[in-house]
Amino acid sequence: MNVATWRAASLQSATTTTETSAVMPRIADFVVIQDHGVTLPRPAGGVQFRDDFTFPAFDAPGASGSPSVLSFRLRVEDGTPVFRIEFNETEIFDGVVEPGPDRAWQETITQTAVRATGNRLRIEIDDREAASLTISDVVLLYQAQVP
């Protein structure tokens, strides 16, 4: 494939057609949801998924509705936490994270389209386990339409 063919194919794949049949290019964009850490403490047991944290609502200007990636840093403080992540009221992760070094974590968001305004992110820790974790450096990578 020569350079001209590659550029034409790239431009076509990076555009989307609106209801008025105008072609709007898409670009990669991101929003920093939170830079500092949030620790979900060692819960006392009793009610499942009682301990949670909801990040402040955030916008993703120009969001195209394409799949996105949620990226964050995760540190297990104690135990083996079972936790769940919800994005716009849709569960995107539910599982266990083993103790170990800090790690980068990415979750692809395909079930829920990112909204241009009013996105919500919530993390819950299962309080049946004596465990805690810290999540930080939370960033959403998404495709935005360019007018």
C-alpha positions as CSV (number, residue, x, y, z in Angstrom):
1,M,0.0,0.0,0.0
2,N,1.5,3.4,-1.0
3,V,1.3,6.5,1.2
4,A,-1.5,8.1,-0.7
5,T,-3.7,5.0,-0.4
6,W,-2.9,4.7,3.3
7,R,-3.8,8.3,3.9
8,A,-7.1,8.0,2.1
9,A,-8.0,4.8,4.0
10,S,-7.0,6.5,7.3
11,L,-9.1,9.5,6.6
12,Q,-12.1,7.4,5.7
13,S,-11.8,5.2,8.9
14,A,-11.4,8.3,11.1
15,T,-14.6,9.9,9.9
16,T,-18.3,9.4,10.7
17,T,-21.4,10.3,8.9
18,T,-24.0,12.4,10.6
19,E,-27.8,12.5,9.9
20,T,-27.2,15.3,7.4
21,S,-24.6,13.2,5.6
22,A,-21.8,15.6,6.4
23,V,-18.6,13.8,7.2
24,M,-17.1,14.7,10.5
25,P,-13.5,13.7,11.4
26,R,-12.8,12.0,14.7
27,I,-9.7,12.5,16.9
28,A,-8.3,10.7,19.9
29,D,-9.0,12.7,23.1
30,F,-8.9,12.2,26.8
31,V,-10.2,13.6,30.1
32,V,-8.4,13.4,33.4
33,I,-11.0,12.3,35.9
34,Q,-8.9,12.4,39.0
35,D,-5.1,12.7,39.5
36,H,-4.8,11.9,43.2
37,G,-5.6,8.6,44.9
38,V,-8.8,7.4,46.6
39,T,-8.5,4.5,49.1
40,L,-11.4,2.3,49.8
41,P,-10.8,1.4,53.4
42,R,-10.9,-2.0,55.1
43,P,-14.6,-2.6,55.5
44,A,-16.1,-4.1,58.6
45,G,-18.3,-6.8,56.9
46,G,-22.1,-7.3,56.8
47,V,-23.5,-5.7,53.7
48,Q,-22.2,-6.5,50.2
49,F,-20.7,-3.6,48.2
50,R,-21.4,-1.1,50.9
51,D,-18.1,0.8,50.6
52,D,-17.9,2.8,47.4
53,F,-16.7,6.0,45.9
54,T,-18.3,8.0,43.1
55,F,-16.1,10.4,41.2
56,P,-17.4,13.9,40.5
57,A,-19.4,14.0,37.2
58,F,-17.2,14.8,34.2
59,D,-17.6,15.7,30.5
60,A,-16.0,14.3,27.4
61,P,-16.5,17.1,24.9
62,G,-17.4,15.9,21.4
63,A,-17.7,12.2,22.4
64,S,-18.5,10.2,19.3
65,G,-20.1,7.2,21.0
66,S,-17.3,4.9,20.0
67,P,-15.7,2.4,22.4
68,S,-13.4,4.1,24.9
69,V,-10.7,3.0,27.4
70,L,-10.7,3.8,31.1
71,S,-7.2,3.8,32.5
72,F,-6.0,4.0,36.1
73,R,-3.3,3.1,38.6
74,L,-4.2,0.5,41.2
75,R,-2.5,-0.4,44.5
76,V,-3.7,-3.2,46.8
77,E,-3.2,-1.8,50.3
78,D,-4.3,-4.9,52.2
79,G,-5.8,-8.3,51.5
80,T,-7.2,-9.5,48.2
81,P,-9.9,-7.0,47.3
82,V,-13.0,-7.9,45.3
83,F,-14.2,-4.7,43.6
84,R,-16.6,-3.5,40.9
85,I,-16.4,-0.5,38.5
86,E,-19.5,1.1,37.1
87,F,-19.4,3.7,34.2
88,N,-22.7,5.5,33.6
89,E,-24.6,2.9,35.7
90,T,-23.2,0.0,33.6
91,E,-20.8,-2.5,35.2
92,I,-17.5,-2.6,33.3
93,F,-15.5,-4.7,35.8
94,D,-16.3,-7.1,38.7
95,G,-13.5,-9.2,40.0
96,V,-10.6,-9.9,42.3
97,V,-7.2,-8.2,42.2
98,E,-4.3,-10.0,43.8
99,P,-1.7,-8.3,46.0
100,G,1.5,-7.2,44.3
101,P,3.2,-4.1,43.0
102,D,1.3,-1.0,41.8
103,R,-0.1,-1.6,38.3
104,A,-1.7,0.2,35.5
105,W,-5.2,-1.1,34.6
106,Q,-7.2,-0.5,31.5
107,E,-10.9,-1.4,30.9
108,T,-12.5,-1.1,27.5
109,I,-15.9,0.5,27.6
110,T,-18.1,-1.0,24.9
111,Q,-21.4,-1.5,26.6
112,T,-22.0,2.2,27.3
113,A,-21.3,5.1,25.0
114,V,-19.4,7.9,26.6
115,R,-21.6,11.0,26.9
116,A,-20.5,14.5,26.0
117,T,-21.6,15.7,29.4
118,G,-22.5,14.2,32.8
119,N,-20.5,10.9,32.8
120,R,-20.4,9.0,36.1
121,L,-17.7,6.6,37.4
122,R,-18.2,4.6,40.6
123,I,-16.0,2.1,42.4
124,E,-17.2,-0.4,45.0
125,I,-15.3,-2.8,47.2
126,D,-16.9,-6.0,48.5
127,D,-17.1,-5.6,52.3
128,R,-17.1,-9.4,52.9
129,E,-13.3,-9.3,52.4
130,A,-10.9,-7.7,54.8
131,A,-9.1,-5.7,52.1
132,S,-8.4,-2.2,50.8
133,L,-7.2,-0.7,47.6
134,T,-6.2,2.7,46.2
135,I,-7.1,3.9,42.7
136,S,-5.4,7.0,41.2
137,D,-4.5,8.6,37.9
138,V,-7.9,8.0,36.4
139,V,-8.1,8.9,32.7
140,L,-10.7,8.3,30.0
141,L,-9.4,7.9,26.5
142,Y,-12.1,8.4,23.9
143,Q,-12.8,9.4,20.3
144,A,-14.2,12.9,19.7
145,Q,-15.9,14.4,16.7
146,V,-14.3,17.5,15.2
147,P,-16.8,20.0,13.7
